[in-house]
Amino acid sequence: MTSIPHSTPGEPDPLRTLGLERLRRRTSMKWRTYPDDVLPLWVAEMDVPLAEPVVRAVTDALALGDTGYPAGTAYAEALAAFAAERWNWDGLAVERTAIVPDVMLGVVEMLKLVTGPGDPVIVNPPVYPPFFQFVEHLDRRVVQAPLDAGLRIDLPGLEEAFREAAAGPGRAAYLLCSPHNPTGTVHTAAELTAVASLAERYGVRVVADEIHAPLVAPGVTFVPYLGVPGADRGLSLMSASKGWNLAGLKAALAVAGPEAAADLARLPEEVGHGPSHLGVIAHTAALRDGTAWLDALLAGLRDNRRLLTGLLAEHLPAIRVYPAEATYLVWLDCRALGLGEDPAQVFLDRGRVALSPGPPFGTGGAGHARLNLATSPGILTEAVRRMASSLR
């Protein structure tokens, strides 16, 4: 697949719009978990105003009293058009989609379709902590196949995990994070094709969490898992949630490969009652009309990555920063600082900066922290200054 160039947005950087005083008026998790003297750079919420097309669509729905139950295929059609334009992928068939409450609840429902209680679910740590929590709550068994030293999928290690899972009773699944959270790794077409080949060889069903797919850096190509050869039995979860900061407007899409259509057809009808109708409206508007805003955001995130790299090199050179190709998250290797397994706790206690602790991300998380750079350059600069001062 070829990389699709980003359009010139003609919009201001949304990361430079909101000041700290206004942000502290927010009542969401990011801004209410810690006291007001803490700079929150942890949970995946962005410090941005919403894209105007999203605001207009939701406001129009409220004015009309259009607050009932979701219906129709507008969301899936908008996602299919977005995928064709941005990823050069025309394989998203609207008839093989289903609306689900959000990506992680959609993951749970897909795992219910292809595995049973006690069956193994393979993950690649360090990885998004809810992968462990949701899988275990579902009464499935987490099997870790860690990323390699370069924070990419370790294909020999993955094959070994697949082989062991296939040798046991029950049905195995592989929960793929693409792009990867927390590292920002974008899996290549070759890597994903190898994954599909291994999954077919060992009878492992792939469920791909692709929530960060809109957030690839300019010039980087995102490859949908269902778009690679051999992935026809795969299932994917997609959403506009992360790309447009819509976590509070619940709605996501489950997408099935051609040979997984029968599995998706078994999804209980009541699952479709969970998404918010206003969420569907917001996500549809984002995908259909919010691409200029997204491009402005991506340019701002690129600038913030450069800013963060420079700040850390100047003030905290012992921290290793892994180059992220996607997401607005940065995986920090703080082991050289000698702060123990959870450096985020030190930065919180001494510097009043909240990062996501590394240990809950599984194997490879100790001594690391995840930083959310989707904030203003000023807040990012102050956060690094506080982190550096906490070590003096």
C-alpha positions as a Markdown table, in Angstrom:
| # | Residue | x | y | z |
|---|---|---|---|---|
| 1 | Met | 0.0 | 0.0 | 0.0 |
| 2 | Thr | 1.3 | 3.5 | -0.8 |
| 3 | Ser | 1.4 | 6.3 | 1.6 |
| 4 | Ile | -1.4 | 8.9 | 1.1 |
| 5 | Pro | -0.1 | 12.4 | 1.5 |
| 6 | His | -1.8 | 14.6 | 4.0 |
| 7 | Ser | -3.8 | 17.5 | 2.7 |
| 8 | Thr | -2.9 | 21.1 | 3.7 |
| 9 | Pro | -5.5 | 21.6 | 6.5 |
| 10 | Gly | -5.7 | 25.4 | 6.5 |
| 11 | Glu | -6.7 | 25.1 | 10.2 |
| 12 | Pro | -4.9 | 26.2 | 13.3 |
| 13 | Asp | -3.0 | 23.7 | 15.4 |
| 14 | Pro | -5.7 | 22.5 | 17.9 |
| 15 | Leu | -3.0 | 21.8 | 20.5 |
| 16 | Arg | -2.2 | 25.5 | 20.8 |
| 17 | Thr | -5.7 | 26.6 | 21.4 |
| 18 | Leu | -6.6 | 25.9 | 25.0 |
| 19 | Gly | -4.9 | 27.4 | 28.1 |
| 20 | Leu | -4.3 | 25.7 | 31.4 |
| 21 | Glu | -7.0 | 27.6 | 33.2 |
| 22 | Arg | -9.7 | 26.6 | 30.7 |
| 23 | Leu | -8.5 | 23.0 | 30.7 |
| 24 | Arg | -8.8 | 22.7 | 34.4 |
| 25 | Arg | -12.5 | 23.5 | 34.1 |
| 26 | Arg | -12.9 | 20.1 | 32.4 |
| 27 | Thr | -14.5 | 17.3 | 34.6 |
| 28 | Ser | -13.2 | 14.2 | 32.8 |
| 29 | Met | -10.8 | 11.7 | 34.2 |
| 30 | Lys | -7.6 | 13.4 | 32.9 |
| 31 | Trp | -8.3 | 16.6 | 34.7 |
| 32 | Arg | -10.1 | 15.4 | 37.9 |
| 33 | Thr | -8.0 | 12.4 | 39.0 |
| 34 | Tyr | -5.1 | 14.5 | 40.5 |
| 35 | Pro | -5.0 | 17.8 | 42.4 |
| 36 | Asp | -4.8 | 21.1 | 40.6 |
| 37 | Asp | -1.0 | 21.4 | 41.2 |
| 38 | Val | -0.4 | 18.3 | 39.0 |
| 39 | Leu | 0.1 | 18.5 | 35.2 |
| 40 | Pro | -1.7 | 15.5 | 33.8 |
| 41 | Leu | 0.1 | 13.9 | 30.9 |
| 42 | Trp | -1.2 | 10.4 | 31.4 |
| 43 | Val | -4.6 | 9.0 | 30.2 |
| 44 | Ala | -5.4 | 9.2 | 26.5 |
| 45 | Glu | -7.4 | 12.4 | 26.4 |
| 46 | Met | -6.2 | 15.3 | 24.3 |
| 47 | Asp | -6.1 | 19.0 | 25.3 |
| 48 | Val | -7.9 | 20.2 | 22.2 |
| 49 | Pro | -11.2 | 21.8 | 21.2 |
| 50 | Leu | -13.5 | 19.5 | 19.2 |
| 51 | Ala | -13.4 | 19.7 | 15.4 |
| 52 | Glu | -16.1 | 22.1 | 14.3 |
| 53 | Pro | -18.0 | 19.6 | 12.1 |
| 54 | Val | -18.4 | 17.3 | 15.1 |
| 55 | Val | -19.7 | 20.1 | 17.3 |
| 56 | Arg | -22.1 | 21.2 | 14.6 |
| 57 | Ala | -23.4 | 17.6 | 14.0 |
| 58 | Val | -24.0 | 17.0 | 17.7 |
| 59 | Thr | -25.5 | 20.5 | 18.3 |
| 60 | Asp | -27.9 | 20.0 | 15.4 |
| 61 | Ala | -28.9 | 16.6 | 16.7 |
| 62 | Leu | -29.6 | 18.1 | 20.2 |
| 63 | Ala | -31.6 | 21.0 | 18.7 |
| 64 | Leu | -33.7 | 18.4 | 16.8 |
| 65 | Gly | -34.1 | 16.2 | 19.8 |
| 66 | Asp | -32.4 | 13.4 | 17.9 |
| 67 | Thr | -31.3 | 11.5 | 21.0 |
| 68 | Gly | -32.8 | 8.1 | 20.5 |
| 69 | Tyr | -31.2 | 4.8 | 19.6 |
| 70 | Pro | -28.6 | 4.4 | 16.8 |
| 71 | Ala | -29.6 | 3.1 | 13.4 |
| 72 | Gly | -28.3 | 2.8 | 9.9 |
| 73 | Thr | -24.9 | 2.4 | 8.3 |
| 74 | Ala | -23.7 | 6.0 | 8.0 |
| 75 | Tyr | -20.9 | 5.4 | 10.5 |
| 76 | Ala | -19.6 | 2.4 | 8.6 |
| 77 | Glu | -19.9 | 4.2 | 5.2 |
| 78 | Ala | -17.9 | 7.1 | 6.6 |
| 79 | Leu | -15.2 | 4.8 | 7.9 |
| 80 | Ala | -15.0 | 2.9 | 4.6 |
| 81 | Ala | -14.6 | 6.2 | 2.7 |
| 82 | Phe | -11.9 | 7.4 | 5.2 |
| 83 | Ala | -10.1 | 4.1 | 4.8 |
| 84 | Ala | -10.1 | 4.3 | 1.1 |
| 85 | Glu | -8.8 | 7.8 | 1.0 |
| 86 | Arg | -6.3 | 7.7 | 3.9 |
| 87 | Trp | -5.0 | 4.1 | 3.8 |
| 88 | Asn | -5.7 | 3.2 | 0.1 |
| 89 | Trp | -7.9 | 0.3 | 1.4 |
| 90 | Asp | -11.2 | -0.4 | -0.2 |
| 91 | Gly | -11.8 | -3.7 | 1.6 |
| 92 | Leu | -14.0 | -2.4 | 4.3 |
| 93 | Ala | -17.4 | -3.8 | 3.4 |
| 94 | Val | -20.3 | -2.0 | 5.2 |
| 95 | Glu | -22.3 | -5.3 | 5.3 |
| 96 | Arg | -19.5 | -6.9 | 7.4 |
| 97 | Thr | -19.6 | -4.3 | 10.2 |
| 98 | Ala | -21.5 | -3.9 | 13.4 |
| 99 | Ile | -21.8 | -0.9 | 15.8 |
| 100 | Val | -20.4 | -1.7 | 19.3 |
| 101 | Pro | -20.3 | 0.5 | 22.4 |
| 102 | Asp | -16.5 | 1.2 | 22.2 |
| 103 | Val | -13.4 | -0.6 | 21.1 |
| 104 | Met | -12.6 | -2.5 | 24.2 |
| 105 | Leu | -16.1 | -3.7 | 24.7 |
| 106 | Gly | -16.1 | -4.6 | 21.1 |
| 107 | Val | -12.9 | -6.6 | 21.7 |
| 108 | Val | -14.6 | -8.5 | 24.4 |
| 109 | Glu | -17.6 | -9.3 | 22.2 |
| 110 | Met | -15.2 | -10.5 | 19.4 |
| 111 | Leu | -13.3 | -12.7 | 21.8 |
| 112 | Lys | -16.6 | -14.2 | 23.0 |
| 113 | Leu | -17.3 | -15.1 | 19.4 |
| 114 | Val | -14.1 | -16.9 | 18.7 |
| 115 | Thr | -12.9 | -18.3 | 22.0 |
| 116 | Gly | -14.4 | -19.9 | 25.1 |
| 117 | Pro | -13.8 | -19.7 | 28.9 |
| 118 | Gly | -10.2 | -20.6 | 29.8 |
| 119 | Asp | -8.9 | -20.3 | 26.3 |
| 120 | Pro | -5.6 | -18.4 | 25.6 |
| 121 | Val | -5.5 | -14.9 | 24.3 |
| 122 | Ile | -2.0 | -13.8 | 23.2 |
| 123 | Val | -0.8 | -10.2 | 23.6 |
| 124 | Asn | 2.4 | -8.3 | 22.9 |
| 125 | Pro | 3.6 | -6.5 | 26.0 |
| 126 | Pro | 4.4 | -3.9 | 26.9 |
| 127 | Val | 0.8 | -3.2 | 25.8 |
| 128 | Tyr | -2.3 | -1.2 | 26.8 |
| 129 | Pro | -3.1 | -2.4 | 30.4 |
| 130 | Pro | -6.9 | -3.0 | 29.7 |
| 131 | Phe | -5.8 | -5.9 | 27.4 |
| 132 | Phe | -4.9 | -7.8 | 30.5 |
| 133 | Gln | -7.9 | -6.6 | 32.6 |
| 134 | Phe | -10.6 | -7.2 | 30.1 |
| 135 | Val | -9.3 | -10.6 | 28.9 |
| 136 | Glu | -9.0 | -11.8 | 32.5 |
| 137 | His | -12.4 | -10.5 | 33.4 |
| 138 | Leu | -13.7 | -12.4 | 30.4 |
| 139 | Asp | -12.3 | -15.6 | 32.0 |
| 140 | Arg | -9.7 | -16.0 | 29.2 |
| 141 | Arg | -6.1 | -16.7 | 29.9 |
| 142 | Val | -3.5 | -14.1 | 28.9 |
| 143 | Val | -0.4 | -15.4 | 27.1 |
| 144 | Gln | 2.4 | -12.9 | 26.7 |
| 145 | Ala | 4.6 | -12.8 | 23.6 |
| 146 | Pro | 6.7 | -9.7 | 24.3 |
| 147 | Leu | 7.9 | -7.3 | 21.7 |
| 148 | Asp | 11.5 | -7.5 | 20.6 |
| 149 | Ala | 14.3 | -5.2 | 21.6 |
| 150 | Gly | 13.3 | -2.7 | 18.9 |
| 151 | Leu | 9.7 | -2.7 | 20.2 |
| 152 | Arg | 8.4 | -4.5 | 17.1 |
| 153 | Ile | 6.5 | -7.8 | 16.9 |
| 154 | Asp | 8.9 | -10.7 | 17.7 |
| 155 | Leu | 7.7 | -13.1 | 15.0 |
| 156 | Pro | 9.7 | -16.1 | 16.3 |
| 157 | Gly | 8.4 | -15.5 | 19.8 |
| 158 | Leu | 4.8 | -15.0 | 18.5 |
| 159 | Glu | 5.1 | -18.3 | 16.6 |
| 160 | Glu | 6.1 | -20.1 | 19.7 |
| 161 | Ala | 3.1 | -18.6 | 21.6 |
| 162 | Phe | 0.8 | -19.7 | 18.7 |
| 163 | Arg | 2.3 | -23.2 | 18.7 |
| 164 | Glu | 1.8 | -23.7 | 22.4 |
| 165 | Ala | -1.7 | -22.3 | 22.3 |
| 166 | Ala | -2.6 | -24.5 | 19.4 |
| 167 | Ala | -1.3 | -27.6 | 21.2 |
| 168 | Gly | -3.7 | -27.1 | 24.1 |
| 169 | Pro | -7.4 | -27.6 | 24.3 |
| 170 | Gly | -9.9 | -24.9 | 23.3 |
| 171 | Arg | -9.5 | -22.1 | 20.8 |
| 172 | Ala | -6.8 | -19.4 | 20.8 |
| 173 | Ala | -7.0 | -15.8 | 19.8 |
| 174 | Tyr | -4.3 | -13.1 | 19.2 |
| 175 | Leu | -5.2 | -9.6 | 20.4 |
| 176 | Leu | -3.2 | -7.3 | 18.1 |
| 177 | Cys | -2.6 | -3.7 | 19.0 |
| 178 | Ser | -2.2 | -1.7 | 15.7 |
| 179 | Pro | -0.7 | 0.9 | 15.9 |
| 180 | His | 0.8 | -0.3 | 19.1 |
| 181 | Asn | 0.1 | 1.4 | 22.4 |
| 182 | Pro | 2.3 | 2.5 | 24.3 |
| 183 | Thr | 5.2 | 2.4 | 21.8 |
| 184 | Gly | 3.5 | 4.1 | 18.8 |
| 185 | Thr | 4.9 | 1.4 | 16.5 |
| 186 | Val | 3.2 | 1.1 | 13.1 |
| 187 | His | 3.3 | -2.5 | 11.9 |
| 188 | Thr | 4.4 | -2.9 | 8.3 |
| 189 | Ala | 2.6 | -4.8 | 5.6 |
| 190 | Ala | 5.3 | -7.5 | 5.7 |
| 191 | Glu | 4.9 | -7.9 | 9.5 |
| 192 | Leu | 1.1 | -8.1 | 9.4 |
| 193 | Thr | 1.2 | -10.6 | 6.5 |
| 194 | Ala | 3.6 | -12.8 | 8.5 |
| 195 | Val | 1.2 | -12.5 | 11.4 |
| 196 | Ala | -1.7 | -13.6 | 9.2 |
| 197 | Ser | 0.3 | -16.5 | 7.9 |
| 198 | Leu | 1.1 | -17.7 | 11.4 |
| 199 | Ala | -2.5 | -17.3 | 12.5 |
| 200 | Glu | -3.7 | -19.5 | 9.6 |
| 201 | Arg | -1.0 | -22.1 | 10.2 |
| 202 | Tyr | -1.8 | -22.6 | 13.9 |
| 203 | Gly | -5.6 | -21.8 | 13.8 |
| 204 | Val | -5.4 | -18.7 | 15.9 |
| 205 | Arg | -8.0 | -16.0 | 15.4 |
| 206 | Val | -6.8 | -12.5 | 15.2 |
| 207 | Val | -8.7 | -9.6 | 16.8 |
| 208 | Ala | -7.1 | -6.2 | 15.9 |
| 209 | Asp | -7.5 | -3.1 | 18.1 |
| 210 | Glu | -7.0 | -0.4 | 15.5 |
| 211 | Ile | -8.3 | 2.6 | 17.5 |
| 212 | His | -5.2 | 4.7 | 16.9 |
| 213 | Ala | -5.2 | 4.1 | 13.1 |
| 214 | Pro | -6.1 | 7.8 | 12.2 |
| 215 | Leu | -3.1 | 9.0 | 14.3 |
| 216 | Val | -0.1 | 8.1 | 12.1 |
| 217 | Ala | 2.5 | 10.7 | 11.6 |
| 218 | Pro | 2.7 | 12.5 | 8.2 |
| 219 | Gly | 4.5 | 10.3 | 5.7 |
| 220 | Val | 3.9 | 7.1 | 7.6 |
| 221 | Thr | 1.6 | 4.4 | 6.2 |
| 222 | Phe | -0.9 | 2.6 | 8.3 |
| 223 | Val | -1.8 | -0.8 | 7.1 |
| 224 | Pro | -5.2 | -2.3 | 8.2 |
| 225 | Tyr | -4.8 | -5.8 | 9.3 |
| 226 | Leu | -7.8 | -7.0 | 7.2 |
| 227 | Gly | -6.1 | -5.5 | 4.2 |
| 228 | Val | -3.1 | -7.9 | 4.1 |
| 229 | Pro | -3.1 | -11.4 | 2.4 |
| 230 | Gly | -4.3 | -14.2 | 4.6 |
| 231 | Ala | -6.2 | -12.1 | 7.0 |
| 232 | Asp | -9.7 | -13.0 | 5.8 |
| 233 | Arg | -10.6 | -14.7 | 9.1 |
| 234 | Gly | -9.6 | -11.7 | 11.1 |
| 235 | Leu | -11.8 | -9.2 | 13.1 |
| 236 | Ser | -11.0 | -5.6 | 13.7 |
| 237 | Leu | -12.3 | -2.8 | 16.0 |
| 238 | Met | -12.1 | 0.8 | 14.7 |
| 239 | Ser | -13.3 | 4.1 | 16.0 |
| 240 | Ala | -12.9 | 7.9 | 15.6 |
| 241 | Ser | -12.5 | 8.1 | 19.4 |
| 242 | Lys | -8.7 | 8.6 | 19.7 |
| 243 | Gly | -8.2 | 10.6 | 16.5 |
| 244 | Trp | -10.8 | 13.2 | 17.3 |
| 245 | Asn | -10.9 | 13.0 | 21.2 |
| 246 | Leu | -14.4 | 11.5 | 21.4 |
| 247 | Ala | -14.0 | 9.0 | 24.2 |
| 248 | Gly | -17.0 | 10.4 | 26.0 |
| 249 | Leu | -19.2 | 9.9 | 22.9 |
| 250 | Lys | -19.3 | 6.2 | 22.9 |
| 251 | Ala | -19.4 | 4.4 | 19.5 |
| 252 | Ala | -17.1 | 2.0 | 17.6 |
| 253 | Leu | -17.3 | -0.4 | 14.7 |
| 254 | Ala | -16.5 | -4.1 | 14.5 |
| 255 | Val | -15.2 | -5.1 | 11.1 |
| 256 | Ala | -15.0 | -8.6 | 9.8 |
| 257 | Gly | -12.9 | -10.1 | 7.1 |
| 258 | Pro | -14.7 | -12.1 | 4.4 |
| 259 | Glu | -14.3 | -15.4 | 6.1 |
| 260 | Ala | -15.3 | -14.0 | 9.5 |
| 261 | Ala | -18.7 | -12.6 | 8.4 |
| 262 | Ala | -20.5 | -15.6 | 9.9 |
| 263 | Asp | -18.8 | -15.0 | 13.2 |
| 264 | Leu | -19.9 | -11.3 | 13.3 |
| 265 | Ala | -23.4 | -12.4 | 12.3 |
| 266 | Arg | -23.6 | -14.2 | 15.6 |
| 267 | Leu | -23.1 | -11.0 | 17.6 |
| 268 | Pro | -26.0 | -10.7 | 20.0 |
| 269 | Glu | -28.5 | -8.1 | 18.9 |
| 270 | Glu | -28.4 | -6.4 | 22.3 |
| 271 | Val | -24.8 | -5.4 | 21.8 |
| 272 | Gly | -25.9 | -2.8 | 19.4 |
| 273 | His | -28.0 | -1.2 | 22.1 |
| 274 | Gly | -24.9 | 0.0 | 23.9 |
| 275 | Pro | -23.5 | 2.7 | 21.6 |
| 276 | Ser | -24.6 | 6.3 | 22.0 |
| 277 | His | -26.7 | 7.6 | 19.1 |
| 278 | Leu | -25.0 | 11.0 | 19.6 |
| 279 | Gly | -21.7 | 9.1 | 19.6 |
| 280 | Val | -22.4 | 7.6 | 16.2 |
| 281 | Ile | -23.4 | 11.0 | 14.9 |
| 282 | Ala | -20.1 | 12.5 | 16.2 |
| 283 | His | -17.9 | 9.8 | 14.9 |
| 284 | Thr | -19.5 | 9.9 | 11.5 |
| 285 | Ala | -19.0 | 13.6 | 11.3 |
| 286 | Ala | -15.4 | 13.3 | 12.3 |
| 287 | Leu | -14.6 | 10.7 | 9.7 |
| 288 | Arg | -16.6 | 12.4 | 7.0 |
| 289 | Asp | -15.9 | 16.1 | 7.6 |
| 290 | Gly | -13.1 | 16.4 | 10.1 |
| 291 | Thr | -10.0 | 15.4 | 8.1 |
| 292 | Ala | -8.7 | 19.0 | 7.8 |
| 293 | Trp | -8.8 | 19.3 | 11.6 |
| 294 | Leu | -7.1 | 15.9 | 11.9 |
| 295 | Asp | -4.3 | 17.0 | 9.6 |
| 296 | Ala | -3.8 | 20.1 | 11.7 |
| 297 | Leu | -3.6 | 17.9 | 14.8 |
| 298 | Leu | -1.1 | 15.5 | 13.2 |
| 299 | Ala | 1.1 | 18.4 | 12.3 |
| 300 | Gly | 0.9 | 19.7 | 15.9 |
| 301 | Leu | 1.8 | 16.2 | 17.3 |
| 302 | Arg | 4.8 | 16.1 | 14.9 |
| 303 | Asp | 6.0 | 19.4 | 16.3 |
| 304 | Asn | 5.4 | 18.3 | 19.9 |
| 305 | Arg | 7.4 | 15.1 | 19.3 |
| 306 | Arg | 10.3 | 17.2 | 18.1 |
| 307 | Leu | 9.9 | 19.5 | 21.0 |
| 308 | Leu | 9.8 | 16.7 | 23.6 |
| 309 | Thr | 12.8 | 15.0 | 22.1 |
| 310 | Gly | 14.8 | 18.2 | 22.3 |
| 311 | Leu | 13.6 | 19.0 | 25.9 |
| 312 | Leu | 14.5 | 15.5 | 27.1 |
| 313 | Ala | 17.9 | 15.6 | 25.4 |
| 314 | Glu | 18.6 | 18.9 | 27.2 |
| 315 | His | 17.2 | 18.3 | 30.6 |
| 316 | Leu | 16.9 | 14.5 | 31.0 |
| 317 | Pro | 19.4 | 12.9 | 28.6 |
| 318 | Ala | 19.4 | 9.6 | 30.5 |
| 319 | Ile | 15.8 | 9.0 | 29.4 |
| 320 | Arg | 15.6 | 6.9 | 26.2 |
| 321 | Val | 12.8 | 8.0 | 23.9 |
| 322 | Tyr | 11.6 | 5.5 | 21.4 |
| 323 | Pro | 10.7 | 7.0 | 18.0 |
| 324 | Ala | 6.9 | 6.8 | 17.7 |
| 325 | Glu | 5.3 | 6.6 | 14.2 |
| 326 | Ala | 1.7 | 6.9 | 15.5 |
| 327 | Thr | -0.5 | 7.8 | 18.5 |
| 328 | Tyr | 0.1 | 10.8 | 20.7 |
| 329 | Leu | 1.8 | 8.6 | 23.3 |
| 330 | Val | 5.5 | 8.3 | 24.0 |
| 331 | Trp | 7.2 | 5.4 | 25.7 |
| 332 | Leu | 10.0 | 6.5 | 28.0 |
| 333 | Asp | 12.8 | 4.2 | 29.2 |
| 334 | Cys | 13.8 | 5.7 | 32.5 |
| 335 | Arg | 15.8 | 2.8 | 33.8 |
| 336 | Ala | 19.1 | 4.7 | 33.6 |
| 337 | Leu | 17.7 | 7.2 | 36.2 |
| 338 | Gly | 17.6 | 4.5 | 38.9 |
| 339 | Leu | 14.1 | 5.3 | 40.0 |
| 340 | Gly | 13.0 | 1.8 | 40.4 |
| 341 | Glu | 10.1 | -0.1 | 38.7 |
| 342 | Asp | 7.8 | 2.9 | 38.6 |
| 343 | Pro | 9.5 | 6.1 | 37.7 |
| 344 | Ala | 6.1 | 7.7 | 37.1 |
| 345 | Gln | 5.4 | 7.7 | 40.8 |
| 346 | Val | 8.6 | 9.6 | 41.4 |
| 347 | Phe | 7.7 | 12.3 | 38.8 |
| 348 | Leu | 4.3 | 12.6 | 40.4 |
| 349 | Asp | 5.5 | 12.8 | 44.0 |
| 350 | Arg | 8.4 | 15.1 | 43.5 |
| 351 | Gly | 7.6 | 16.9 | 40.3 |
| 352 | Arg | 3.8 | 17.0 | 40.3 |
| 353 | Val | 3.6 | 15.5 | 36.8 |
| 354 | Ala | 1.3 | 12.6 | 36.1 |
| 355 | Leu | 2.5 | 10.0 | 33.6 |
| 356 | Ser | 1.1 | 6.4 | 33.1 |
| 357 | Pro | 3.2 | 3.9 | 35.2 |
| 358 | Gly | 5.0 | 1.3 | 33.1 |
| 359 | Pro | 4.5 | -1.9 | 35.2 |
| 360 | Pro | 0.8 | -2.3 | 34.3 |
| 361 | Phe | 1.8 | -2.6 | 30.6 |
| 362 | Gly | 3.2 | -6.1 | 31.4 |
| 363 | Thr | 6.6 | -7.6 | 30.5 |
| 364 | Gly | 9.0 | -4.8 | 29.6 |
| 365 | Gly | 7.1 | -2.1 | 31.5 |
| 366 | Ala | 9.2 | -1.9 | 34.6 |
| 367 | Gly | 11.4 | 1.2 | 34.7 |
| 368 | His | 9.3 | 2.9 | 32.0 |
| 369 | Ala | 6.5 | 5.4 | 31.8 |
| 370 | Arg | 4.1 | 6.5 | 29.1 |
| 371 | Leu | 3.7 | 10.2 | 28.4 |
| 372 | Asn | 0.8 | 11.8 | 26.6 |
| 373 | Leu | 2.1 | 14.7 | 24.4 |
| 374 | Ala | -1.3 | 15.8 | 23.1 |
| 375 | Thr | -1.2 | 19.0 | 25.0 |
| 376 | Ser | 0.1 | 22.5 | 24.4 |
| 377 | Pro | 3.9 | 23.1 | 23.8 |
| 378 | Gly | 3.8 | 25.3 | 27.0 |
| 379 | Ile | 2.4 | 22.6 | 29.2 |
| 380 | Leu | 4.8 | 20.0 | 27.7 |
| 381 | Thr | 7.8 | 22.3 | 28.3 |
| 382 | Glu | 6.7 | 22.9 | 31.9 |
| 383 | Ala | 6.2 | 19.2 | 32.5 |
| 384 | Val | 9.7 | 18.3 | 31.4 |
| 385 | Arg | 11.1 | 21.1 | 33.5 |
| 386 | Arg | 9.3 | 19.7 | 36.6 |
| 387 | Met | 10.4 | 16.2 | 35.8 |
| 388 | Ala | 14.0 | 17.3 | 35.6 |
| 389 | Ser | 13.8 | 19.4 | 38.8 |
| 390 | Ser | 12.4 | 16.4 | 40.7 |
| 391 | Leu | 15.7 | 14.6 | 40.3 |
| 392 | Arg | 17.9 | 17.3 | 41.8 |
